[in-house]
Amino acid sequence: MFSSLLNRRAALGRLSLSAVLALAPRLAAAQVLSNGAPAVDGAVSQPFSVEGLRDKARALAAAPYVKPPAPPTITGLTYDEYFRIRFRAEADLWKNRQPPFRAEFFPPAWLYPRPLPIYEVVAGLARPIVFDPAMFDIPGEHADVAKAWNGFSGFRLLWPLNEAGKMDEVAVFQGASYFRSLGRGQRYGLSARGLAIGAGEPNEEFPDFTAFWLERPQNNNGAIDGDAVVVHALMDSPSCSGVYSFTIRPGEDVVFDVAASIFPRTTLAKAGVAAMSSMFLFNIADPSPLQDYRTAVHDSDGLAIWTGQGEHIWRVLQNPKAHRLSSFQDENPKGFGLVQRARTLEDFGDLQARYDLRPSLWVEPLDAWGEGAVHLAELATTKETDDNIAIFWRPKDPWKAGSQVDLRYRLHWGQERFASPDARVFRTRTGADAQAGLRLFTIDLQGGALAEGLDGVAMDLQATGGEIVWKDLSPYPDEAAARVAFGVRPKAANVDLTLRLTRGDQAISETWKYLWTA
């Protein structure tokens, strides 16, 4: 159960691909056109439109699913050897063009043996991008592996994110329907998916992006959105087909505008929209059972939800003893995401991984999504290479076979966005009073109306499955901050805890949630 999420971290790698796929200085042997696009001998351009892609996806869904042919078995490459294969800068797509986007491609090897067709779109015409092993610099002792390659397994987009004139990765698309990005000054962490089906449950289905179309970026003449690049993807799986269009705008955050059309082959009751996966191993609230010099290890420390009713929820992430699923019912959510609030080096004590620099990812629906729930899957793990956290939106009503489901949403990669204007939780601690049979909690909050002091502030504290024995609210020795402390006596195997601060009949903090399990 959930094994694919566990393996995803290894598939993506723990280091930035900007480091492990550093470009070779030598000239590429592949022929390159003056605009930077690889030449395609005998390739024929075809008219391209998003509506044409929808027609293709609709036709796929109307026919029985055809499993892709098994890719060739490629052996002889380890993890480290795969990431020593370097794409040559001279073969970059859009080299020497403005705006300064570049596209580079990944070979079909290691965990990514299946080649995918990738096209460049110019003036409404799509032309296949040639594959040539000479576009890659391969360590000499493994040069023979290229003989089995016959296409690309994915691609990355570059743009001067951190420094003018220096190209940095802003997006990677590789593996199933996974993709990832990050904000300025950050390192890769969590990943997103086009669609999840039955995520966190047995027999989870992983739809694939089976082809990509990259639109050549155009100068926008100073338009307010700044530089942007558009990527289209065709998706297919046993349960559905679909089309995704991503408009990617780099800046302080990297923002993806996503427009998708899904065509179910069968009735889909467990679709997961705007899915993402991350890693949580331990922190001060959920300490490691093993000796570790670090204070915390995680890519995200909380699930944030801005409900359709305007409530801000902060659900603390945990590394549970056993796999568990939680859901948060809502209607027309304003947004949700996995957030990294711990932002100092000393929050982690890790100079190499720099978890304090991992991005948060926020989903902003651009249409009314109706009734449904944000789902959270948490899986027990002992390794920081495992993606053991997943979230997604599941509509209340199943998607009917033969229908068309259109989705629009925006992804914000970078710092936490759309956070509560009220007091927010910045730290949770847990402990035990074994003699009294109590679980102990402290929750530290800061900001908002706490700047006015604690006069008239009350604690709305609930414990489903337990009894609150004592509670206390005290000023925290920091500006506009407070600490809530309490002891709870469990009366069930699971205790669902909820806290918010109020003044009069008004909430003045986000809603803190924690699930304690015996």
N, C-alpha and C positions, 0 to 999 in steps of 0.2 A: 504494500500500500504506500502510495506517495513516493515511490522510489525515484521517479523521474525528477521530482523536485530535488531530491537528495543529490542526484548526479549532475544537476544543472550547473552547480558551482564549478565543478571540475571541468565541465565542457567549456565554460566561458573563460576560465583562468582567473587567478587572483590578482594578476598584475595588469596595468593598463596596456592595451595592445599598442599604444603609442611607443611604449618602451620595447616590447618584445618583437614588434614588427618594424623596427627602425629601418629606414630605407637605405639601400645599397647605393654607393656612389658611382657604380659603373653604368655604362650605357646599356639599355635594354636591347636585346637582339630582335625583339618584336618590332615590326614596322609600326610607326606612329604617325598619325595625320597631324597637320599643322595646328589643329585645335586641341590636340592632346588625346583624341579618341583613337584607340587601336583600330587599324584598318581591318576590314572584313572582306577577304577575297571572295567575290561572287555573291556576297550577301545582298539580299533584296530588301529595301525598306518597305514597310507596310503602313497604311493609315492607322493612326492610334487615336482612341478616345476613351474616356472613362466609361461612357455608356456602352462602347463596344466590349470593354472588359466585363461589365455587368452582364451583357448578353452571353458572353462566354461562360461566366460563372453560373448563370441561370440554366444554361444548357447542360453544364456538368451536373448540377443538382437534379436535373430531370432524368438523368441516366444513372444506372448502377455505378457505385464507386469502383474505380479501377486502382488497385494498389500499384504504386510506382514500382518499376523493375528494381530488383536488388542491385545496389551499386557494386562495383568490383571490390573484391577484398584487397585492401592495401595494407601490407604489413611492413614492418621494419622501421617504424617511426614511433618514438616515445613522445611523451608530453613535451619535454624540453626540446627535442629535435624538431617537432612540428613548429614550435614557436621561434625556432632559429631560421625558418624559411622566411625570406624577406621579399616583399614586393618592390620592384625597382621604380624609383621615382620618375624615371623617364617615360614610363608607361602609364602614368596617372591619366585618368579621364579628366578633361577640362583643364589640363595644365596650361598655364600662361593666359588664362581667361579671367574675366571679371564678371560677377563678383567672385571672390577668391575661394570658391569651393573646389575640392578635389575628391575624386573617388578612387579607391584602391580595392583590390579583390583578393580573396582568400582561396588557397588551393583546396582540392577535394581530398583530404587525408585526415588521419587520426580519427577524431570522433565525428568528422564531417565528410564522409566518403561520397555523398550523393551530389552530383553536379546539378546546377540550376541554370536555366537560360536567363540572361540579364541583357536588357536592351537600353539603348540611349534614345530618348525622344527629342526630336528637334523639329519645330514648325509643323507639328501634327503628324510626323512620320517617325516610326520606331524602327531602329536598325539594331540587329544583334551585335553585341560586343564580342569580339573574337577572343577565344582562349588560346594562349600560347605559353607553353612551359618556360620559354625564354624570358617571360615577364617576371620570373621569380629567381632570386638568388638562393640556391640550394647548397647546403654544405656538401662538399665533394664526396664524402663517403656515402651520401644518400642520394646522389644525383639520379640514380636509376629509378627511384620511385616515381619520378615525373613521367616515365613512359606509360604509366597506367592512368594518368590524368586526362580527362576530356571535357573539363568545364570548371566553372567557379562554384565554390560552396557558399559564398556570401560576399559581403563587401563592407567597407567602412567609409564614412564621409569625414573629410577634414576641412577645417576653417580656422583662421587665426583667433582662437577663443581667448587665449591668455596674454598674447603679446603680438603686436603688429608685425607682420612679416614672418611669423613662425606658425607653421601649420600644426594644429592639434586635432585629435579625434573629437568629433561631436556626436557621432552615432555609429553603431555597429548593428548589422542585420545578419544573423547566422544561426542556423539550427532551428528546426520546427517553425514556429511563428514568433520566436524570441527576438528582442532587440533591446538596446540599452543606450543610455546617454548620461550626461553629467553637466554640472554647472561650472562656472569659471573658478579656477583654483582648486578643483575637486579631483578625486580619484574614483574610478568605477566602483560600484557597489551593487545595488539591486538591479533587477531586470524587469522588463515588461513583456507581455505576450499579446498577440493579436486577439486570440480567443482561447479560453479554457473550457473544457467540457468535462464535468464531473471532477473538478479539481479537488484534491485531498481525499478522494474516495477510491475504492477498488475499481480497476479497469478504467482509469482515467484516459481520456482520448486527447491526443495532441495534434490539432490541425497543423498543416504545413503551409508555409509560403512556398509555392511551387515555381514562381517566376517573378522577376522584378523588372520594372521600367523606371529609369532614372531620367527625369526631365532636365535638360541642360539649363542651368540657372541663367537668368536674365537680369541685367541691371534694372533696378526699379526707380531710378532717377530720384533718389532721396525720399521714397515713400516711407511712411511712418513705421511700417513693420520692419524696415531694414532688410538685410540680405536674407534670402530664403531659398531653399531647394525642395523639390517635390519628388517623392518616391511613391510608386504604385506597386501593389503586390496582389497576385492572384493566390487565393487560399483554397485548399481542398482537404477533405477528411471523410471518413465513412459517414458522418452524420450531416455534413453541410459543405457548401462551397461558399466563396465570398470574394469580395474585392475590398482592399484597404488603400486609402490614399493618405499620405503623410506630408504635410507642409511643415518643414523644419526650419525654425528661426533661431539662430544662435544669438546669445547676448550674455548678460549676467547670469540668467538662467537659459537653458536650451528648451524651447517650447515646440511641441508637436501638436499641430491641429490634425485630428484624425477624423476622416469620413469613411464609413464602412457600410457595405451592403451585404447582408448574410442571406443565403438561400438554403433553408433546411431541407435535407433529404428525408428526414424522419422528424417526428415531433421531438423537440428539444426542450426538456424540462430542467436541464442542469447546465445551461449555458452560463459561462463566466465572462462578463464584459469588463474590459479595462483591467485585466488581471496583471498582477505583478508578483514577483517572488524575491525574498531577501533572506538574510541570515541573522539569527540571534543565538548566541551561545551562552553568555552569562553577563551579568553586571552586578552592581551592589545590591539591587533588590532581589536578584535571582542568582546567587553566587555559584561559582564552579565547585563541584564536588572534588575536583582535582587541584593540586597545588599549581598555581599559575602566578607569575610575577605581575601580570597585568590586572588592572582594576575592572576592565570590561572588554568584551569582544562581541561586537555586533555591527551590522550595516544599518540597522534601523532599531529604534527602541520603543516605538509606539505606533499604533493605528490611530489616525486622526479622522474624524467624520464631522462634516458640517451638514446637519440634517435639513430636510425640507422645511421643518418648523423653526429653523434658526438656532438649534442647540448645537454647541460644540462639544464633542466627545473625545476624550483621550483614553484609549485602552492600552494599558501597559503590556508590552510583549513579554513572553516567557519562553523558556526552553522546558516544556512539560515532561513529566515522567512517562507519558504515553501520548500518542497522537490524539488530538482533539480538534473539534470544529466548533466555532461560535458564529452566531449571526446577529445582525443588528437591523431590525425592520425599519423601513423608511418609505417615504413617498416623495418623489422628485428631489433627490438629494442635491444639495448645492456643491458637494465635493467630498472627496475622501482620499486617503493616501497613506503610505508608509513613510514615517518621518524619523530623521536622526536629529534629536534635540541636544544630545551630548556633543559639544562642539569645542572642547579644549583638549589638548594633548594629554593633560593629566587626568581627564575622564577615563582614559584608556591605558596610558603608559606604554604605548607601542610605537617606537620610532620608525619601524619598517612598514607596517600595514597602514598606519595613519587612518584609523577608523573615524577620527574626528573630521576627516575630509570627504566622507562618503555622502553622496547626494540623497536628498529626500525626493519623493515623487508624488505629485498631487494630481488627481483626476478632477477636471472641471467639466461636468456635463454641459453641452451647448443646446440641448433640447430637454423637454420634460420626459423623464424616464419612467414615470408612473410608479406603481407599487413594486416593492421588491425588498432586497436586503443586501447589505454589505456582509460578505462572508470572510471569516478569518480562519485559516488552517495553521495550526502550530504542531510541529513534529519534534519528538525527542531526538537529540543528536549529541554526539561527543566530539564532533569535528567542525572546525570553523570553515572548512571547505564545502560544507553542505548548505544548500539553500533549504532551510526548514520552515520558512514562513511564507504564506501565500495569502493574498486578498483578492477579491473580485466582487463585482455587482451581479446578482442573480435576479432577473425579473420574476415577479410573482406568477405571471401567466406564461405557460410554455409557448415556445415558438412553433407554429404549426408547419407541417410538411407542405411544401409547395408555396409558402409565403415568401415575402421579401421583408427583411428587417433592416431598417436604415438607422444608423447610429452616428452621432457627432459628439466629440468630446475633445478636450484640450489636456495635454500632459505637460506639467511644469517640472523639469528636472533641475535641481539646484538646492536653494535654501527653502525652509518651510514657508509656504505661502498660504494666504487665507486663514491664518490662525485666529483664534478668538481674540476680540479686543478686550475681553475681561482677563482676570487673573488666570495664568496658565501654570500647569505643573512643570517644574523643572527637575524634580528628583523624587523618587519613591524608594523607601528603605523598608525592609521587613526583618522580623526576628521572632523570638519565641520566649515566653515565660513558662518553662516546663513545669514549675511547681504549681502554678495556677492553672495550667492547661490552656493558656491563651496564645494566640498569634498576635504579634505586635506590628504596627505599621506607623510610619511617619510619611507624610506627603507635604512637600515644600512647594509653595505657589508664589508667583511674583507677577506684579503689574496690575494694570487696570485700576479698579476702585480701591485696591489695597493701598494706593498712594494716600488715601484719606484716613488711614488707620483702621483699627479693628472695632471701633465703637459701633454697636448695633449689628455686628456681623455674627451670623449663626451658621452652624454646621448642619447641613442636610445629609445625614449619613445613614445608609441602609446596608443591611447584611442579610441576604437571602440564604438560608441554610446555616446561620450562625447568630449569636447574641452579642451585641455590643455591650461590654462590661464597663468600660470607662472611655472617655474621650476628652481631648484638650485642644484648645486653639491658642497659639502663642505668637507674638511677633517674632519674625526671623531677623537676625542681625544683618540685614541687607536692605537696600532701598525698596520700598513698596512690596514687602514680602511677608509671608506668614507660614507657620508650620501647624499642620493638623496631626495629632498623635492619638492613637486609640488601641484598645485591646479587644479582640473578638474571640469568643469561645465557639469553636466549630460544633455544629450539631448534625452535620452531614458530610459526606465525602467531598462535596464541592460547596464552597461559600462564594457567592457572587456579591462583590462589594461595590458600592457606588457612593461617591461623595461630590457635593458641590457646596460652595459658600453662597450665602444669601444675605441681603440686607433688606429688611422689610419683606415684601413679596417679590423682590427682584433677585434673580441669580446674578452674582458678581464674579463667577469663575466658570471655567469650562467644567464639564462633568468628567470626573476621574472614575475609571472602571478597572477592576482587578478581579481575576478569577483565581481563588486559592483552591488547590487540590491537595487532599491528604496524601 
